Each structure stands twice: as structure tokens, then as C-alpha cells.
């Protein structure tokens, strides 16, 4: 395994994603949907633009994801306060159930992945990842 920053970051993300999706196998969810459900669990009623930014998903890709999630009955989209230009996205009861399943899976996977780190190492890792994300967002003008 390469020890470079870019390789380790990409490998960690891919391995985590694969383990999460393996645990969610049989849930009917496809790649990308757990991230959206997790986001909506914290930000139910968000507009699509906010979801795309919060999930780091291209808006066009998100539209397809949301279409499939709506067909499965996980979300509903509606206009609010007469604003016909932006749709707000809400979890349905079924979507909330799936969101709880996703959240529990993410928490279990996180505990497994971080099990060999002590509290100080965990805090340092999270602080470092936050700084990396913040720096990258600054570079892209996202903050």
C-alpha cells in the first residue's frame, strides 16, 4: 500500500464506503443514497442545492439520486411558501426508517474503524480531517 497522502485518503474513503455498503446490502439502497439519507436526517427539508453541497455530490448526479429515492418512497419533494424555483426535500416515514438504519451502520463502522485509536488519536484525526476539508473548501471557494 502506498503511503502518500492522496493514496491513503482515497483508499480510506473507498474502503469505508465499501464496508458501509456491504453492511447495508439487502437494504435496497444504492451508492450515494446513504449519504443523502444521513444528510437529510440532520437537515430535513433542505433544498437540493444545499444537499448537493453538503454531500459533495454534483447537482446533476443528485437529481438522479433523488428521483430514484422518490420512486422508492424514501423522500418527497415540494415547493414551500409559493417559491416554485426550488424544491425542498423531506424524508418520508419509510425514509426516516432507512435513515436510522444508515446512521446505525455509520456509527458501527466508525467504531470498528477507530477501535485501535485512543481518544487523543481519534480527536487528532478528526481535527486533521476537518482542517483538510476546510482548506480544500477554501481552495474551491465553497466557504
C-alpha positions, 0 to 999 in steps of 0.5 A: 500500500502506498503511503502518500497522502492522496493514496491513503485518503482515497483508499480510506474513503473507498474502503469505508464506503465499501464496508458501509455498503456491504453492511447495508446490502439487502437494504435496497439502497444504492451508492450515494443514497446513504449519504443523502439519507444521513444528510437529510436526517440532520437537515430535513427539508433542505433544498437540493442545492444545499444537499448537493453541497453538503454531500459533495455530490454534483447537482446533476448526479443528485437529481438522479439520486433523488428521483430514484429515492422518490420512486422508492418512497424514501423522500418527497419533494415540494415547493414551500411558501409559493417559491416554485424555483426550488424544491425542498426535500423531506424524508418520508416515514419509510425514509426516516426508517432507512435513515436510522438504519444508515446512521446505525451502520455509520456509527458501527463502522466508525467504531470498528474503524477507530477501535485501535485509536485512543481518544487523543488519536481519534480527536487528532484525526478528526481535527486533521480531517476537518482542517483538510476539508476546510482548506480544500473548501477554501481552495474551491471557494465553497466557504 
